[in-house]
Amino acid sequence: MTCSHCVNAVTEEISAIPGVTDVQVDLESGSLKVASEAPVDFDRIVEAVAEAGDYTVS
């Protein structure tokens, strides 16, 4: 991720996952924190990040 547009795209896609209550993306470190009401399948988060653009989760 290189800009605030990237952060917004990732945040928007992950926020659309049912049960997600908060998404925090740190552009400088490339970290992502997700809070949810119930467990969220990690693969669904990976898919959402990929849908946001040319990003990967490691």
C-alpha positions, 0 to 999 in steps of 0.5 A: 500500500502506498497511499490513503486511497489504498488504506480506504479501499482495504478498509471498505472491503473488509468493513463489508464482511458481516460481523466486522466492527472495526478495521485499522490499517497502518500505511507506514507499517502495512499492518491491518487489525480487524475487530469483529462481533464473532470469529471471521474466516481468515480466508474471507479477509484475504479475499477482501484485501485482494478485492480492494486492489493488488495487495496481499496478506502475509 
